Amino acid sequence: MDYADTNFLVAAHFEVPGHTDVVERYLRRSTRPFVVGELAELECRSVFARKEHRADGEAWRALTARLDAGDWHREPVSWERVMAKARELIDRHSPRIQVGSLDTLHVAAALVAGCSTFLSFDVQSNARVLAASTRLKVWPELSAAEKGRR
């Protein structure tokens, strides 16, 4: 399964130069189940409302329609399991990888959901680096700079 980070979902619903066309190609070719964790969904609710200047804009309705129809899988957050996994990730990786709590929770949610791929464009937060360090496949692939942070 593929776990969609918030920035991937933003690029799927808004024109993001250099990302939207790549996301559209990925979605057309992918045959694996596509997971949207409740954490990413909540974050999208905030980002989409800011981008559309309203809480129930067209992009938000499109995302929720995909989730409600089952085209994309809405993954409930099992907070106990996700928090335990996040603590494990912090204990194991924080000495080497600087990553924020929310991004750690996204990676933990992907692992708890049984995902094998982490879809994210966020090259600044180290979430992609953390995901790769847990043996999740990261898409797009890590840059040379990100590989150096592992």
C-alpha positions in Angstrom: 0.0 0.0 0.0 1.1 3.6 -0.6 0.8 6.2 2.2 0.1 9.7 0.9 1.7 12.5 2.9 -0.2 15.8 2.9 1.9 17.5 0.3 1.3 14.7 -2.1 -2.4 15.1 -1.6 -2.1 18.9 -2.1 -0.4 18.3 -5.4 -3.2 15.9 -6.4 -5.8 18.6 -5.9 -4.1 21.9 -6.7 -1.7 22.9 -9.4 1.8 22.7 -7.8 4.5 23.3 -10.3 6.8 20.3 -10.8 4.6 18.1 -8.6 1.0 17.9 -9.9 1.9 16.4 -13.3 4.2 13.8 -11.6 1.4 12.9 -9.1 -1.1 12.5 -11.9 1.2 10.1 -13.8 1.8 8.2 -10.6 -1.9 7.8 -9.8 -2.6 6.6 -13.4 0.1 4.0 -13.3 -0.3 2.8 -9.7 -2.2 -0.4 -9.0 -1.5 -0.6 -5.3 -4.0 0.5 -2.7 -3.7 4.2 -1.9 -4.0 5.1 1.8 -4.9 8.5 3.3 -4.4 8.4 7.0 -6.8 10.4 9.2 -3.8 12.5 10.2 -3.1 13.5 6.6 -6.8 14.0 6.0 -7.0 16.4 9.0 -3.9 18.3 7.8 -5.4 18.5 4.3 -8.6 20.0 5.7 -6.6 22.9 7.1 -4.4 23.3 4.0 -7.2 23.0 1.5 -9.3 25.6 3.5 -6.5 28.1 3.4 -5.8 27.5 -0.3 -9.5 27.8 -1.3 -10.4 30.5 1.3 -13.3 28.3 2.5 -13.8 25.1 4.5 -15.8 23.1 2.0 -14.1 24.1 -1.3 -14.0 22.1 -4.5 -10.7 20.4 -3.7 -11.8 19.3 -0.3 -15.1 17.9 -1.7 -13.1 16.0 -4.3 -10.8 14.4 -1.7 -13.6 13.4 0.6 -15.6 12.0 -2.4 -12.7 9.8 -3.3 -12.4 8.6 0.3 -16.2 8.2 0.8 -16.4 6.2 -2.4 -13.5 4.0 -1.4 -11.4 4.9 -4.4 -8.7 5.9 -1.9 -8.6 4.1 1.5 -9.2 6.2 4.6 -7.1 4.8 7.3 -8.3 5.4 10.9 -5.6 6.4 13.3 -5.1 3.8 16.1 -3.5 6.4 18.4 -2.1 3.9 20.9 -0.3 2.0 18.1 0.8 5.1 16.2 2.1 6.7 19.3 4.0 3.6 20.3 5.5 3.4 16.9 6.4 7.1 16.9 8.1 6.7 20.3 10.1 3.8 18.9 11.1 5.9 15.8 12.2 8.8 18.0 14.2 6.5 20.3 15.9 4.8 17.3 16.4 7.7 14.8 16.3 11.1 16.6 19.9 11.0 17.6 20.8 11.0 13.8 17.8 12.4 12.0 16.2 15.7 12.9 12.5 15.3 12.2 9.4 17.0 13.8 6.8 15.3 15.8 4.0 15.6 13.2 6.2 14.2 10.4 7.2 11.3 12.8 3.6 10.6 13.3 3.0 10.4 9.5 5.8 7.9 9.1 4.5 5.9 12.2 1.0 5.9 10.7 2.3 4.6 7.4 4.1 1.8 9.2 1.2 0.9 11.4 -1.1 0.8 8.4 1.2 -1.7 6.7 2.2 0.5 3.9 5.4 -0.2 1.9 5.7 3.2 0.1 5.7 6.7 1.5 4.6 9.3 -1.0 6.0 12.8 -0.2 7.6 15.8 -1.8 8.7 17.3 1.6 12.4 17.4 1.2 12.9 19.9 4.1 11.3 18.1 7.1 13.4 14.8 7.0 10.1 12.8 7.0 11.3 11.2 3.7 14.7 10.4 5.3 13.0 8.9 8.3 10.7 6.9 6.2 13.6 5.5 4.1 15.4 4.7 7.4 12.5 2.5 8.4 12.8 0.6 5.1 9.7 2.3 3.6 10.2 2.9 -0.1 10.1 6.7 -0.6 8.6 8.2 -3.8 10.0 10.3 -5.4 13.3 8.8 -4.6 15.6 10.5 -2.1 17.9 13.2 -3.4 21.6 12.9 -2.9 21.3 15.5 -0.1 18.6 13.5 1.6 20.7 10.3 1.4 23.5 12.2 3.1 21.2 12.8 6.1 20.5 9.2 6.7 
